[in-house]
Amino acid sequence: MQLSAIVEALLIASQNPLASEEIARLIRARVAEADDLRARETEDGKPTSPLPEWLAALAETSPESVSDAIAHLNRSYQESERAFTLVDRSKGWKLYTRLEYADFVRQLFPGRKPERMSGPAMETLAIIAYRQPVTKAAIEAVRGVACDSMLQKLLDRDLIRIGGRAQVPGRPLLYETTDLFFEHFGIRTIGDLPNASELCKVKLPDPENTPPIHDLEQQLALSAVGLPSPESAESPTPPVS
């Protein structure tokens, strides 16, 4: 068996994304299981044979070799014009149908329509994404307006979540992005966001002592504009079996 075929079988069978490290571990575990079975057969006095050469070679499977196998699979899919591809997301690799087939796949879900996000919602989401975990007071200090309704909308859409409480007087809630956020915008880490290295380091205004800094608000708003909206950056649709 080829490593690429084994990797493909694991990703098709799994209901959740699998990281390269986890795929490599699963493959090595299968080899170890076969080797333990041989050892038990020898102890029982039963005839045994060495592991097949192809199986023994998999004992050294590494995350790098898994990634190479996935690259080989994606090249094969593209050359044969298959309708799906393997995409690396925040939680690992997953099989998706290609974007060009989205309009057809969407017919399977007639009740689910893309929802547009307002500018204020995108600005609020951008602040949370770049500076997470962040309190409501810090978000409002940047935007200069109350953001209760925007936070609730983002929570309802599962793009953000409550990540705990800040270790300051009053223990305010901390907000952070969810796995669905990464899925919607097609990114693996916060570092993939536009201008992340700069905006993640900009000092936020003090919620209590400093008036809103409109230049910073404008920077974050422009970054929010740079982000594709969830419906336009819609992830490739998972295949339906």
C-alpha positions as CSV (number, residue, x, y, z in Angstrom):
1,M,0.0,0.0,0.0
2,Q,1.1,3.5,-0.7
3,L,1.3,6.1,2.1
4,S,-0.8,8.5,0.1
5,A,-3.6,5.9,-0.2
6,I,-3.5,5.2,3.5
7,V,-3.6,9.0,4.3
8,E,-6.6,9.4,1.9
9,A,-8.5,6.5,3.6
10,L,-7.9,8.1,7.1
11,L,-9.2,11.5,6.0
12,I,-12.2,10.1,4.2
13,A,-13.1,8.0,7.3
14,S,-12.6,10.7,9.9
15,Q,-15.5,13.0,10.8
16,N,-13.0,15.6,12.1
17,P,-10.0,17.3,10.5
18,L,-6.7,15.4,11.1
19,A,-3.3,17.1,11.6
20,S,-0.3,15.7,9.9
21,E,1.1,14.7,13.3
22,E,-2.0,12.8,14.2
23,I,-2.1,11.0,10.8
24,A,1.5,9.9,11.3
25,R,0.8,8.7,14.8
26,L,-2.1,6.6,13.6
27,I,0.0,5.0,10.9
28,R,2.8,4.2,13.3
29,A,0.3,2.8,15.8
30,R,-1.0,0.3,13.1
31,V,2.6,-0.9,12.5
32,A,3.2,-1.3,16.3
33,E,-0.1,-3.2,16.6
34,A,1.0,-5.7,13.8
35,D,4.4,-6.0,15.4
36,D,2.9,-6.8,18.9
37,L,0.7,-9.5,17.3
38,R,3.7,-11.2,15.8
39,A,5.4,-11.2,19.2
40,R,2.4,-12.8,20.8
41,E,2.3,-15.5,18.1
42,T,5.9,-16.3,18.7
43,E,5.4,-16.7,22.5
44,D,2.5,-19.1,21.8
45,G,4.7,-21.3,19.6
46,K,2.7,-20.5,16.5
47,P,4.5,-20.0,13.2
48,T,4.9,-16.4,12.2
49,S,6.4,-14.4,9.4
50,P,8.1,-11.0,9.3
51,L,6.1,-7.9,8.7
52,P,5.5,-7.1,5.0
53,E,8.2,-4.8,3.8
54,W,5.7,-2.1,2.9
55,L,4.2,-2.2,6.4
56,A,7.6,-2.2,8.2
57,A,8.6,0.9,6.2
58,L,5.6,2.8,7.6
59,A,7.1,2.6,11.1
60,E,9.1,5.7,10.3
61,T,6.2,7.8,9.1
62,S,6.7,11.4,10.0
63,P,4.4,14.5,9.7
64,E,6.6,15.7,6.9
65,S,6.1,12.5,4.9
66,V,2.3,12.8,5.5
67,S,2.3,16.4,4.2
68,D,4.3,15.2,1.1
69,A,1.7,12.4,0.6
70,I,-1.1,15.0,0.8
71,A,0.6,17.2,-1.7
72,H,0.8,14.2,-4.0
73,L,-2.9,13.5,-3.6
74,N,-3.8,17.1,-4.3
75,R,-1.7,17.1,-7.5
76,S,-3.4,13.9,-8.5
77,Y,-6.9,15.3,-7.8
78,Q,-6.1,18.4,-9.9
79,E,-4.6,16.5,-12.8
80,S,-7.6,14.1,-13.0
81,E,-10.0,17.1,-12.5
82,R,-11.6,15.6,-9.4
83,A,-14.3,17.7,-7.6
84,F,-12.6,17.7,-4.3
85,T,-9.3,18.7,-2.6
86,L,-7.5,18.4,0.7
87,V,-7.3,21.7,2.7
88,D,-5.3,22.4,5.8
89,R,-7.4,24.2,8.4
90,S,-6.7,25.3,12.0
91,K,-7.5,21.8,13.3
92,G,-5.9,19.8,10.5
93,W,-6.5,18.4,7.0
94,K,-10.0,17.9,5.7
95,L,-11.5,16.8,2.4
96,Y,-13.6,19.5,0.7
97,T,-15.4,19.9,-2.6
98,R,-13.9,22.6,-4.8
99,L,-15.3,26.1,-4.8
100,E,-16.4,26.0,-8.4
101,Y,-18.9,23.3,-7.5
102,A,-20.4,25.3,-4.5
103,D,-23.5,26.5,-6.5
104,F,-24.4,22.9,-7.2
105,V,-23.7,21.6,-3.7
106,R,-25.7,24.5,-2.2
107,Q,-28.8,23.0,-3.8
108,L,-28.6,20.3,-1.2
109,F,-29.3,22.9,1.5
110,P,-32.0,25.2,0.1
111,G,-32.9,26.6,3.5
112,R,-29.3,27.8,4.3
113,K,-28.6,31.2,2.7
114,P,-25.5,33.3,3.2
115,E,-25.9,36.2,5.6
116,R,-24.1,39.5,5.1
117,M,-22.2,41.0,8.0
118,S,-22.6,44.7,8.6
119,G,-19.6,47.1,8.8
120,P,-19.8,47.5,12.6
121,A,-20.0,43.7,13.0
122,M,-16.9,43.2,10.8
123,E,-15.0,46.0,12.7
124,T,-15.9,44.3,16.0
125,L,-14.8,40.9,14.7
126,A,-11.6,42.4,13.4
127,I,-10.7,43.9,16.8
128,I,-11.4,40.5,18.5
129,A,-9.5,38.6,15.9
130,Y,-6.3,40.7,16.1
131,R,-6.2,41.3,19.8
132,Q,-7.8,38.2,21.4
133,P,-8.6,37.6,24.1
134,V,-10.0,41.0,24.6
135,T,-12.7,42.6,26.9
136,K,-15.8,44.4,25.8
137,A,-14.5,47.6,27.3
138,A,-11.3,47.4,25.2
139,I,-13.3,46.9,22.1
140,E,-15.6,49.8,22.9
141,A,-12.5,52.0,23.6
142,V,-11.3,51.4,20.1
143,R,-14.6,51.7,18.3
144,G,-15.9,54.6,20.5
145,V,-19.4,53.1,20.7
146,A,-21.2,50.4,22.7
147,C,-20.9,47.0,21.1
148,D,-23.2,44.8,23.1
149,S,-25.5,44.1,20.1
150,M,-22.5,43.4,17.8
151,L,-21.0,41.0,20.3
152,Q,-24.3,39.1,20.6
153,K,-24.7,38.8,16.9
154,L,-21.1,37.4,16.6
155,L,-21.8,35.0,19.4
156,D,-25.1,33.9,17.8
157,R,-23.2,33.2,14.6
158,D,-20.6,31.2,16.5
159,L,-17.7,33.4,15.1
160,I,-16.6,34.4,18.6
161,R,-16.9,32.8,22.1
162,I,-16.3,33.7,25.7
163,G,-12.8,32.6,26.5
164,G,-12.8,33.2,30.2
165,R,-12.4,36.3,32.5
166,A,-9.7,38.9,32.7
167,Q,-7.6,39.0,35.9
168,V,-8.5,42.6,36.7
169,P,-11.1,44.2,39.0
170,G,-14.6,43.1,38.0
171,R,-13.3,40.1,36.1
172,P,-14.8,41.1,32.8
173,L,-15.4,38.5,30.1
174,L,-12.8,37.9,27.5
175,Y,-13.8,37.3,23.8
176,E,-11.9,35.3,21.3
177,T,-12.6,33.7,17.8
178,T,-13.9,30.2,17.3
179,D,-12.9,27.4,15.0
180,L,-15.8,28.4,12.7
181,F,-14.1,31.8,12.3
182,F,-11.0,30.1,10.8
183,E,-13.3,27.9,8.7
184,H,-15.3,30.8,7.3
185,F,-12.3,32.9,6.4
186,G,-10.1,30.1,5.1
187,I,-7.1,30.7,7.4
188,R,-5.1,28.4,9.7
189,T,-3.8,31.0,12.3
190,I,-4.3,34.6,13.2
191,G,-1.0,35.3,11.5
192,D,-2.7,34.7,8.2
193,L,-4.9,37.8,8.6
194,P,-4.0,41.0,6.7
195,N,-1.3,43.0,8.4
196,A,-1.4,40.7,11.4
197,S,2.2,41.3,12.5
198,E,1.6,45.1,12.7
199,L,-2.0,45.3,14.1
200,C,-1.4,42.6,16.8
201,K,1.3,44.9,18.3
202,V,-0.5,48.2,18.2
203,K,-1.2,49.5,21.7
204,L,-4.9,49.6,22.4
205,P,-6.4,52.7,24.2
206,D,-7.0,52.4,28.0
207,P,-10.8,51.8,28.4
208,E,-10.9,54.0,31.5
209,N,-8.3,56.8,31.0
210,T,-8.0,57.2,27.3
211,P,-10.6,58.5,24.8
212,P,-11.1,56.4,21.7
213,I,-8.1,56.5,19.2
214,H,-9.8,57.1,15.9
215,D,-6.6,56.3,13.9
216,L,-6.5,52.9,15.4
217,E,-10.2,52.4,14.8
218,Q,-9.6,53.3,11.2
219,Q,-6.7,50.9,10.8
220,L,-8.8,48.0,12.2
221,A,-11.8,49.1,10.1
222,L,-9.7,49.0,7.0
223,S,-8.4,45.6,8.0
224,A,-12.0,44.4,8.4
225,V,-12.7,45.6,4.9
226,G,-9.7,43.7,3.7
227,L,-11.2,40.5,5.2
228,P,-13.6,38.7,2.9
229,S,-17.1,38.5,4.2
230,P,-18.1,35.0,5.4
231,E,-20.3,34.4,2.4
232,S,-17.6,35.5,-0.2
233,A,-14.9,33.6,1.6
234,E,-17.0,30.6,2.1
235,S,-15.0,27.5,2.7
236,P,-15.1,24.7,0.1
237,T,-18.1,22.6,0.9
238,P,-17.4,19.3,2.6
239,P,-18.4,16.4,0.4
240,V,-21.7,14.7,1.3
241,S,-21.5,10.9,1.3
